[in-house]
Structures are given as structure tokens and as C-alpha cells.
Amino acid sequence: MAFAHESRPPSAPRTDAQVAAGTEARTEGPAVLDRREGPYGEVVLRRNGDRLEIIANGTFLMDTSDGRSERLLVDAALDALPAGRKHPSVLIGGLGVGFSLARAVAEPRWGRIAVVEREPAVVDWHRAGHFAAHSGAALDDPRVRLLAEDLTAYLRTTGDTYDALCLDIDNGPDWTVTENNGSLYSPSGLRECRERLTSGGVLAVWSARPSAEFEAALGRAGFTGVRTLEVPVARGVPDAVHVALRA
């Protein structure tokens, strides 16, 4: 996901005609394409210039403007896996606008691909083609299994294991979308992540900023090889992908 670093996007510049019309002239704002009351509150899809944006409970979450760090989330996990592992499986936590899933589907080395998304509206927007320019027909790839569940509940209850977990459901460990997501980054949540990984498996977590505290938490949870990859952004602190291995 391409998470923003502010809760409100900047206003568009005023045109000459608007300036001539006087100070009360209004600039054209984002256009709402769909608005739903989902299981975790209100979700909105809107178009803002040439990008699509997803808003949850009034918080500006993600858009289609970039996608580099979301693709890195998947690439870094694959690169960190032990050499020679054939057709590894991956769980992608959060469908979002589809950058991470599309990257996984484009890589023939991946075998089984599961994607967990708890918001029915987000899935509907993909099925309707809103994000086709970014995710294409990724959901229809025969390797892909869509799990319409809350990620934290799924990790806690499933018996399935994966070679890689690529998690992107928040603005990062320090800025969660909903309160219950905080459990994912707790000691118990990280233990559940380890239990869902095969030996030598990789946990990769997207964040809107690097988190030294989260790096330390991964180490305390028994992960090894903890490192943080940074992706510069136009303004503000870089996006980050935290990578760790199950010994």
C-alpha cells in the first residue's frame, strides 16, 4: 500500500479563472466514487487527480501514486529466503490497492499465494476494475487464494504455514489503523507470526517510517537477521520494510 504521511492531501493550486472570480471561489476537491459502512467503520474510495485513494474512518490511508515500497515488501521477502527453496508460499496481509499482490503474481518463483483482506468494499473495488491499472487480474491467478478475514484473527486461529509473511495492514507498527491491529506487533502477535512461518521463513512488515523499537521487538520475539530497508519519499521520512527470519 502507498500510505500517505498526512491525514489530508494538499489542496490543488487555484487557477487564473478562480483567482479572477474572487476569494470565495473554491477549488475542485477529490471526487467520491464509493462510500460504504464496513465491518470496521466507514470506508471511502475517491479519485484525487490521477490517483485513487482509500479513506478509512476519516483517515487517509493509501493511494495509487507510487507502490515502490509495497513491491519491495514482496521482493525483499523472496530474496531473504534460503537459496534453493522451490515455489515458496507467501501470505500477503492486506490487499489494499493491489501493488504487493500484483508483484507476487508477476514472479513465477512464488508458489501458493494467499491474500487476507477484511474489508469487503476493497475486494469489490478490485472486482469492479477500479484498481485494474495497478493489480490487473492478479486475484484471478490460479495460485491466489483470497481470504476474507481479519489478519490478526487468521494468524491466531489458522494451522496453515507459509515460507513468507508480507504484512501491510497499517501505517506501521507505531501507527495502527484500528486499535485491535496493535496486537499484531505485540510479543504474542509476533509469536503467532513465527508459528505461521516454516523454518527459515521470512517476516516482512511495511511501515510508513523506520522503527527502531519494532526492530528490537522482533529480536526479543526470537527472529534473527533483523534489518530495515528504506525507500525515500517525496517529503517526510522514508517508507520502510522491516525484514526478519525465523531460525
N, C-alpha and C positions, 0 to 999 in steps of 0.2 A: 504494500500500500504506500501511496505517496502522501504521508501525513503532513499537514501544514504545521508551522511553528507559531501560529497565531490563531485566535478564535474567530477573527473576522478578516476576510480578504480586503486588500486595499481598494478604494473606490477608483473607478475609471476616470481618466482626465476629462475635463469639460471641453466640449467642442467650441469653436468660434461662435456658432449659432446660439449655443446655450449661454455663453458669456454675454452676447449681444441682447439676449432676451431678458437679462436681469439676474439678480442674485437669487431669486426664488426658483429658477429653472433647476430641475432635478436630472441627475444622470441616470441612465438606464442601468438597473441593477440586475443581479442574477435572476434567471427565469426558472421557476419551479416546474419540473417535469412530472414529479410524482411525490406524494406525501402519504405516509402510512403510519398507523399506530401499531407498532410491532410488539412482540412479547417482552421487550426490554425498554419500551418507550417509543417516542416518535422518531422515524427515520425519513429523511428527505433526499430526493435526487434532484439536483438542479444543474443548469448549464450556466457557466460564467465565462463569456467569451468563447474561446475554442476548447475549453476544458469542462469535464463533468466533475461534479463534487458530490460527496455523500456527507450529510449532516445527521448527527445522532443526538437527540435531546438538546438541540441548540448548539452543540459543539461541532465545529468544523473539523472533520476527521481526515478525509483523504480526497485526492483528486487524481486526474489523469495526466498531470503536467510533466511527469518525469518517469519514475519507475526504475532508475538505476539501482537504488539500494534494495528494492524488492526483488529484483533479478539476482543481485549479489547474494541475497539470503539463500537462494536455492543453489547457486553456483558454489558458494563457499562450503555449503554442507557436502556437496558431491566431491569437491576437491579434498576435503578433510577425511573422507572415508578411507579405510585401509586399501592399499593397492590390490587389484585382482578380484575385488568383490564384484560379482556379476549381477546385473539387473537389481540393484538395491531398491528397497521400498522407501517411500517418503510420505510423511503426513504433513500437509500444509494447513496450518491453523489460521483461518481467516481467508475467505475468497476475495473480499474487497473488490477492487476494480479489475482484478484478474492478472496483474503483472507476474506474480510468483507462479501461479498455476500455468500460465502460458509458457513461462521459461522452462518449467519442468516437462511439460508436454513436448516442447521443441527439442529436448535432449533424449536421444534414443537409448542412452545408457540406463535411464531410470526404468525400473520395472513397475511394480504396483504403486499407484499414486492415489492417496486419499486426501480429500479436502473437506475440512469441517467449517460449516457456516451456520450460525444460529439465526440469522435474520432472513426470513422468507422473502422479504422485499428485495434484498440484494441478489438472491438467486433468480427471482423473477426478472429483474433488470437485465441480468445476463441472458436469460432465455429470450427476452424481448429484443435483444440485439443492441441495447444501449452501449455496451462496452465491447462490441464486436471488433472495433478497430484495435483494441488492446489485448483481448483474450481470444478472439476468433471463435473457433468451435472447440476450444480446449475441454469444455465439460463433456463433449461427446467422444473424446478419445477413449478407446476401449480399455486403457489402463486405469482410467479415472473412476473413482467411486466417491460420490458426493454424500457426505454425512450431515444431515440437517439437525445438528445438535450443538449444545453449548460445549466449547472446548474443554473447560475445566471439569465439567461433569463426565465428558467422554474419557479423558485421561484417567479419571478416578475409577471408572467402572469397567472399561474395556479390558479384555485379555489380549488384544492384538498387540503385536510389537512391530517396530519399524527400524530400518537402518538409519533414518534421519527424521528429525522433527524440525520443521521450519515454521516458527510461530510468529505471527504478526496480527495480533488482535487489539493492540493498544497503541498509544503513543510511546510506549516503552515501559520498562519496569517501574519507573518513577512517576508515570502519568497514565493511569488506567482509565478506560472508557466507562466502565461500571464498577461499583465497589467490589462485587464478588470476583472480578478478574484479578484482584490483588492476591488471591490465594495461589495463583499460578506461580508467582515469584517468591512465595514463602518457602521455608525449609520443606514443608510437607509437599507443596506443589512441585518443587524441583525433584524431590524423591520420586514422585509419580512420573515425572518426565524420564528419569533414569530407568524406571521399571518398564517403561514402554519402548526402550531402546535395546537393540541387540548388542552383544559385546562388541566394543569398538565403534558403536554408533555415535552419531553427531547430533547435538542440540544446537540450533541456530535461532537466535531471537532478535527480531528487528526492534530498533529504538530510535526515537526522534533526537536523542543525544546520547553520547557515551556515558556509561555509568560505572564508575569505579566500585561503587557499593555492590552493584549486581555482579561484577566480576568476582568480588570477594565471596559473595553468596554462592556462586557456582562452585568455587573451590571448597567451601565448607560443606556443600552437598555431595562432595565426592567426585566431581568432574575433574578431568585433567586437561592439559593443553589449552587452558582458557586464554582467549585473545579477542581483541576488538578490532574490527575493520571499520574505517571511517569513509564516508562519501561526502565530499564538500557540497554545500547547497548555496543558492544564490545569496542568501542572507542568513545570519544566525549561526548557531553551532551546527556541526555536520551531523548527518544521519549516521547511525551506527548499526552494525551487525555483530552481536556477541556470539562467539563460537566456542563450544566446549565438547569434550569427548567423554564417553563412558568407557572406563578402563575395562 
